Amino acid sequence: MDQVLLFITLGFAGGAVYAVIAASIVSLHAATGVLNFAQGSLALWGVWVVAELRHSGTLVLPVGSIPLGSGPMAAWPAAGLGVLSVAALALAAHLLVFRPLRTAPPLAQVVASVGLMLAIASLVPLRFSTEGVLAPPILTERTLEAAGTVINVSDLILLATALTVAAALSAYLRFTRWGVATRAGAEDELAARLTGLSPDRLAAVMWLLTGAATALVAILAAPTLGLDPIGYMFYVLPGLAAALLARLTSIMVACLAGLAIGVLQSILLLLSTFDGWPVWAQAGLGDAVPFVIVVVALVILGRRLPARGALGTVRMPAVALPTRPWPTAGVLLAAAALAIGLTSGSWRFGVVTSIIMALIALSLVVLTGYLGQISLASMAFAGTGGFILSRATMAWNVPFPLSVLLSAGVATLVGVLVGLPALRVRGAQLAVVTLAGAVAVQQAAFANPALTPFEGNLIDGPTLFGWDLAVRDGTDLTTSAFAATVVVIVGVLAMAVVRLLAGFTGQSFLAVRSNERAAASVGIDVARVKLAGFALSAFLAGVGGCLIGYSRSQLSVESFNVIVGLSVLCMAYVGGITRVSGALIAGLIAPLGVLYTLLNTTLGLGHYYTLIAACALVLTAVLNPVGIAGGTSGLLHRRTPRKVVL
Amino acid sequence: MNPPLLATEGLTVHYGGVRANTDIDLHAGAGEVVGLIGPNGAGKTTFVDAVTGFTPSHGTVSVAGRRVDRLAPHQRRRAGLARTWQAGELFTDLTVRQNVAVAGGRGPLRNLCNDLIGRAEPGDDVDAVLETFGLLPVADRRPGKLSLGRQKIVGVARALAGATRVILLDEPAAGLDTDESAEFGTHVRAVAETGRAVLLIDHDMTLVAAICDRVYVLDYGAVIASGTPGEVLADPAVRTAYLGSELVP
């Protein structure tokens, strides 16, 4: 029993951070309507600013740095500066990103906040020397004894801080004139303006307050939780889970839910040390908890069809189908053959990776662009394909084309499972569910030592009728036989997708995207269409994952981690998520693709890739919501009269 | 005698503690245009939502004698029960032709196979429906580019695609001018002539009186009168509901 009490109090530190992130997300949503995925990244930035101040006395800014004194700074001034710099960062996010997106569709707001989340997180290892820096204690190190167990006083202080911060945010929104006006401004901007208070400025105040609150608790908890160049970014997931549990309305409920998740994760940690606890469940369970909670909460609270008067319609960029698919396919095939023929080594690897990534981006065009379901899990589908492929080739000896079909088939099943919540969850909330699902799959399956062998997941190269199609042949890094295989598979699937999107399937997807209630009223089974979309998308991504697997001969958790997945979404959005041509552009600029090869080998800027990708995403969301493909085809349309297919 | 194409018995809808529809018995036969009128807030749209499955209800709904009240909205549509929406709710991303073609209810797997092998579904005569309503010239335009009157007609055409036997029109003439309204009336009568049942909800009494065979009047969620348009409009209870009690002698 005393052990249980001990683990409950050990969960307070993580729970306090989740709680304040959740309270901040609810407050920001009430003030601006934005669901901020970057709240964890703000905490991450604050923690590192403080660590650097206390290490060298230098205040690091996103660009440049200010040396303050010659030696390490004392704890509390450093913490104060950390809080201030995060508040300033949050204000900048409001002014530069979210204010211009006030009236933008939810998809644009989601991708902008995902872009910001990635941008800040990718900036941390570039701006801070993450080697050997520690977070020394700020709060007291005293302990007290209660009920036969030793409790850290700092954990209790963190609990109290989280509750106080949430209560203060709640009181601000409920009882102050500014707070009430803030909530009014999010509901009806014009009416709020008539009262004489600027919703913009009130939203700015909210960004400042939540940025400061999140930073404060994260900085105080960092000595307990440890420094990590990325971890805090994902603290946003339990935070979002708690915020959704509170239906995005009650700050105090969100705070309590966040604390509860922290305590629950801590208790699961205790349980996993017991004998008889299954080995496969030892890792990743804590990451699966937020996913399960989000899904259960949203499914219980959600409706199969939006209610009368609910904001059921999601505005999305217009779609455009390729008007001449066969000639375009011919030109692209020639271009791909030329690109493969003229390159070798790492450049050819870049070209092949781009072609594979285009397929994964295409899976997002189908699911998000056409069906309107915002999914952040595409890389988890691809990963499922890749990891099953490793088993299929190494353990079960399944021959080449069948191995891909089998692996992609399993990915399809995972896609349907992840798609189930989408039957009742929509818009930005679905993005949360799919991201939580992706993290859960990553931690519980790909990164689980019980499921993944120590030497990594090896993959046996493909052969067809005795013909060796493997990616490597002696010193040749990327054989032309393998490149041709990739081109054929991706080409066939892309043409099939174009046919589907131009036909009844595409029409029913667009009908569901534009209006679920009306779609049901004309006899479309909205649930099955959504699941079909998830299945199709996961199949495409699964095949992509298999091709990635074959191209690397070995997979690790890093091959398909959530960051890569989010980068691919970034790229698909930047390329133009409602167009098949957008997927092609996405492939060219995707991680390890042609652009990456160019940055890495020619310009030596490979480290900056994720940062550049994230910034491109934010810029696209703000300036050009239809993406590169949409932007250029708009120019072409003015010159050539549009031909109608069908 | 054949069962009526549309029949409801004891249809009741609660929103929280509020009864939005109470014990509504209504029927409409083949070839009939039946009106449903009542003041704002009387529960007319709630009735349409309940019949088509968009809001939970008690009581029975049957189409040509077959109970459909346990079915999901899309299944009721496939059983022949179609509706239009007050706000149009056309698919803005699809052309007029696609708006009609997408209706009728095939499963996604069937669509997938049809698309891959390039087969058109037999029995889909989208152009015939468009022709009937004079929509062929605008078939390849997006509904947002059409006049409000035309958009309403696209909504009706979409509701008629496939094997529709009963169509519920929710304020189809709202926002139309007099000419458009009259033209719309002839379309509605023509639909009924093909052996379907039409339930028309509208505020436009001229239209209702001109094309309806029978009329039901709702007030506070209950039927307070029914009969031919002439009988109903002469009913004192109806006049009270519409005009207020102090004006009735």
Interface residues (C-beta under 8 A of the other chain):
Chain A: R304 L305 R308 M316 A318 V319 A496 R499 L500 A502 G503 F504 T505 G506 Q507 S508 L510 A511 R513 S514 N515 R517 A518 A519 A520 S521 V522 G523 I524 D525 V526 R528 V529 L531 A532 L536 V644 L646
Chain B: T45 D49 T52 F54 T55 A72 P73 H74 Q75 R77 R78 A82 R83 W85 E89 L90 F91 T92 D93 L94 T95 R97 Q98 A101 V102 A103 G104 G105 R106 G107 P108 L109 N111 L112 N114 D115 L116 G118 E121 D140 R158 A159 A161 G162
